[in-house]
Amino acid sequence: MPAALTARPNDFATALRSAVDRSGLCLESIQQRLADRGVEVSVATLSYWQSGNRVPGRKRSEMVVAHLESVLGLTPRSLRVLVPAPRPRGPVRPAEKFVLAPHFNEREAVRTIAERVQARHAGQQLARISQHDVVRLDADRRMASVQIRTVARADDDGLTGMGVTQFFEDATAGSPRLTVNSGAAIRAQHVDPAHRVIGTELEFAQALNRGDTVVLDYEISSDGPGPRDYSYDTSCSRAIRECVVEVHFHHADLPAWVESFHRPRDGAEVRRRVAVDALGHAHVVVIDAAPGTTGLEWSF
């Protein structure tokens, strides 16, 4: 009998949760990487799957799980064989709900705030022309700040702003804080300090019509210790003319190595060793970048 017919619901949830934890990605990043491949799935659905409250049940879900294996760096079919046979609709009670609840609560907190800050601009789109992210690490190897400069063009008439949601997965970090340098004003902010989530509604100086451009410059920091991480990436669902990621390391604590990576939605990942200059800076530049993810990874 095929393994998929004998698999138990919690086998799939446990394997998926472990793979997500090993990847170091939050569900929002995974959802974005799936979207970069043209695969639409909600953060709530991913949360239900990894918590065991739901299992993939429709034919389309098999395709989603197949791409999920690739995004998480798993062997093909390693998750699909754990999907249980179709069963009546309804929730599946997890055997270890007390273990899963913290993961589920964090994802739900992010989803709730993201929906709140995006509600006013649902269906309206900004197409990024260029993206330049500068990450600064402190002496404790934590992210002190991320400065983000985006040049974008409106795809619709009457676009008055956008929503930005930031989540720190590192439980030892403080809550995210967003400040705007130019290009927009903060209309409202929604903070969930218990789950380290902030949602910011940005309002442009004037409404944009189709074809109008805007230059946004804002910064992410923390109201306490910054998150400790060993990689940073940015994802684009459409082609972008220029994508730049910089990391500024503390001058007294340089990494042993740095690698750049670009993961096109339709193509093989490209990785290269990157030099750290005399100022302790490393960067990657991708021109005419295909839809996908670009970033830097390092080790001390």
C-alpha positions in Angstrom: 0.0 0.0 0.0 1.4 3.4 -0.9 2.9 5.4 2.0 0.5 8.3 1.4 -2.5 6.0 2.3 -1.0 4.9 5.6 0.4 8.3 6.7 -1.1 9.9 9.8 -2.1 13.6 9.9 0.5 14.4 12.5 3.3 12.9 10.4 2.8 15.6 7.8 2.4 18.4 10.4 5.5 17.3 12.3 7.7 17.0 9.2 6.5 20.3 7.9 7.0 22.1 11.2 10.6 20.7 11.5 11.4 21.7 8.0 10.2 25.2 8.6 12.2 25.5 11.8 15.3 24.3 10.1 14.9 26.7 7.2 14.9 29.7 9.5 12.1 31.2 7.4 8.9 32.6 8.8 5.6 31.6 7.1 5.3 35.0 5.5 8.7 34.5 3.7 7.7 31.0 2.6 4.4 32.3 1.3 6.2 35.0 -0.7 8.7 32.5 -2.1 5.8 30.3 -3.2 4.1 33.4 -4.7 7.3 34.1 -6.6 6.8 30.7 -8.2 3.2 31.5 -9.1 1.8 29.4 -6.3 -0.9 31.0 -4.2 -1.5 29.8 -0.7 -2.5 31.8 2.4 -0.3 32.2 5.5 -3.4 30.9 7.5 -3.4 27.6 5.4 0.3 27.1 6.0 -0.3 27.7 9.7 -3.1 25.1 9.8 -0.9 22.6 8.0 2.1 22.9 10.3 -0.1 22.9 13.4 -2.0 19.8 12.4 -5.4 21.6 12.4 -5.8 20.9 8.7 -4.2 18.7 6.1 -3.8 19.2 2.3 -7.0 17.7 0.9 -7.6 19.0 -2.7 -5.7 18.0 -5.8 -4.3 21.5 -6.1 -2.8 21.1 -2.7 -0.4 18.4 -4.0 1.1 20.9 -6.3 1.5 23.4 -3.5 3.2 20.8 -1.3 5.5 19.9 -4.2 6.7 23.5 -4.4 6.9 23.7 -0.6 9.4 20.8 -0.6 11.6 22.8 -3.0 11.4 26.1 -1.1 12.3 24.3 2.1 15.2 22.4 0.4 13.6 19.0 1.0 13.9 15.8 -1.1 11.1 15.6 -3.7 8.0 13.8 -2.4 9.4 13.8 1.2 6.3 15.8 2.3 3.8 14.5 -0.2 4.2 10.9 0.9 3.2 12.0 4.4 -0.1 13.6 3.4 -2.9 11.3 4.7 -5.6 9.9 2.5 -8.7 12.2 1.8 -11.0 12.4 4.8 -14.2 14.2 5.7 -13.8 17.9 5.9 -13.2 19.5 9.4 -10.4 20.1 11.9 -7.9 17.5 12.8 -7.1 17.6 16.5 -3.3 17.6 17.0 -2.0 15.2 19.5 0.5 17.7 21.0 -1.5 20.9 20.7 0.3 22.5 23.7 3.6 22.3 21.8 2.1 23.7 18.6 0.2 26.6 20.0 3.1 29.1 20.3 4.0 28.6 16.6 0.3 29.0 15.6 -0.2 32.0 17.8 2.8 33.9 16.3 1.6 33.2 12.7 -1.9 34.3 13.5 -0.6 37.5 15.1 1.4 38.3 11.9 -1.6 37.5 9.7 -4.0 39.6 11.7 -1.8 42.7 11.6 -0.8 42.2 7.9 -4.5 42.1 7.0 -5.2 45.2 9.0 -2.5 47.4 7.4 -3.2 46.1 3.9 -7.0 46.5 4.1 -7.1 50.1 2.7 -5.1 49.2 -0.3 -6.5 45.8 -1.2 -6.2 45.1 -4.9 -3.9 48.1 -5.7 -0.4 47.4 -6.8 3.1 49.0 -6.7 5.7 47.6 -9.1 9.2 47.9 -7.8 11.8 49.3 -10.1 14.7 49.1 -7.7 15.3 47.9 -4.2 18.3 48.7 -2.0 18.5 47.1 1.5 21.3 48.0 4.0 21.7 45.7 7.0 23.8 46.9 10.0 25.0 44.4 12.6 26.1 45.5 16.1 29.0 44.1 18.2 26.7 41.3 19.5 26.1 40.1 15.9 22.5 41.3 16.1 20.7 43.3 13.4 20.8 46.9 14.7 18.9 48.2 11.7 17.8 47.6 8.1 17.4 50.6 5.9 15.2 50.0 2.8 15.1 52.3 -0.2 12.5 51.4 -2.9 11.7 53.0 -6.2 8.3 51.9 -7.4 5.6 52.6 -10.0 1.9 52.5 -9.5 -0.1 50.0 -11.5 -3.4 51.5 -10.6 -5.0 55.0 -10.2 -5.6 56.5 -6.9 -3.0 54.7 -4.9 -2.6 56.6 -1.6 -0.3 54.4 0.4 0.8 50.9 1.3 1.1 48.6 4.3 4.4 47.2 5.8 4.4 44.3 8.3 7.6 43.3 10.2 8.0 40.3 12.4 11.1 39.2 14.4 11.2 35.4 14.7 14.0 35.5 17.2 12.3 35.3 20.6 15.2 37.1 22.3 14.7 40.2 20.2 12.6 43.2 21.1 9.6 44.4 19.1 10.3 45.8 15.6 10.2 49.6 15.1 9.7 51.4 11.8 10.6 54.9 11.0 10.2 56.8 7.7 13.0 58.9 6.3 11.3 60.1 3.1 8.6 59.4 0.6 5.7 58.8 2.9 4.2 59.5 6.3 3.1 57.1 9.0 -0.7 57.1 9.0 -1.1 54.4 11.8 0.9 51.7 13.5 -0.4 48.5 15.0 2.0 46.7 17.4 1.7 43.2 19.0 4.7 43.2 21.4 3.9 39.8 22.8 4.6 38.3 19.3 7.2 40.9 18.1 5.0 42.2 15.2 4.5 45.7 13.9 2.3 46.8 11.1 2.6 50.3 9.6 0.2 52.1 7.3 2.2 54.4 5.1 0.5 57.4 3.3 2.1 59.0 0.3 2.3 62.8 0.0 -0.2 62.7 -2.9 -2.2 60.0 -4.5 -0.5 58.1 -7.4 -2.1 57.4 -10.7 -1.1 54.6 -13.0 2.6 55.2 -14.1 3.4 57.6 -11.3 6.6 56.8 -9.3 7.5 57.1 -5.7 10.8 56.8 -3.8 10.4 55.3 -0.3 13.1 55.3 2.3 12.4 53.8 5.7 14.2 51.9 8.5 13.5 48.9 10.6 15.1 48.7 14.1 14.1 47.3 17.5 12.9 48.7 20.8 15.2 46.2 22.5 17.9 43.8 21.3 17.8 43.2 17.5 17.3 39.7 16.1 20.3 37.5 15.7 20.5 36.0 12.2 23.1 34.8 9.7 21.4 35.7 6.5 19.2 38.4 4.9 17.2 38.3 1.8 14.5 40.3 -0.1 11.9 38.8 -2.5 10.4 40.2 -5.6 7.3 38.7 -7.2 8.0 40.5 -10.5 11.2 41.3 -12.5 13.1 44.3 -11.0 15.7 46.4 -12.8 18.1 46.6 -9.8 18.2 44.7 -6.5 21.0 45.4 -4.0 21.6 43.9 -0.6 24.4 45.2 1.7 25.5 44.0 5.1 27.7 46.2 7.3 29.5 44.1 9.8 30.9 45.4 13.1 34.5 46.5 12.4 35.8 44.4 15.3 34.0 41.2 14.4 34.2 40.3 10.7 32.7 37.1 9.4 34.7 34.1 8.3 32.9 34.1 4.9 30.0 35.7 3.1 28.0 34.2 0.1 25.5 35.9 -2.1 22.5 34.0 -3.5 19.9 34.6 -6.1 17.0 32.2 -6.4 15.0 32.9 -9.5 11.4 31.6 -9.5 12.0 29.7 -12.7 15.6 28.6 -12.6 18.5 27.3 -10.5 19.9 29.1 -7.5 23.2 31.0 -8.1 25.6 31.4 -5.2 29.0 33.2 -5.0 31.6 34.0 -2.4 31.6 37.7 -1.7 34.5 39.7 -0.4 34.2 41.8 2.7 35.9 45.2 2.1 38.2 47.2 4.4 35.1 48.9 6.0 33.6 45.6 6.9 30.9 45.8 4.1 29.7 43.1 1.8 27.1 43.4 -1.0 25.3 41.7 -3.9 23.9 43.5 -6.9 21.6 41.8 -9.4 20.7 43.8 -12.6 17.4 42.9 -14.4 16.6 40.4 -11.7 14.1 37.8 -12.5 11.3 37.2 -10.0 12.8 35.5 -7.0 14.9 36.0 -3.9 18.2 37.8 -3.5 20.4 38.0 -0.4 23.5 37.3 1.6 24.5 34.6 4.0 27.4 34.6 6.4 29.2 32.7 9.2 31.6 33.8 11.9 
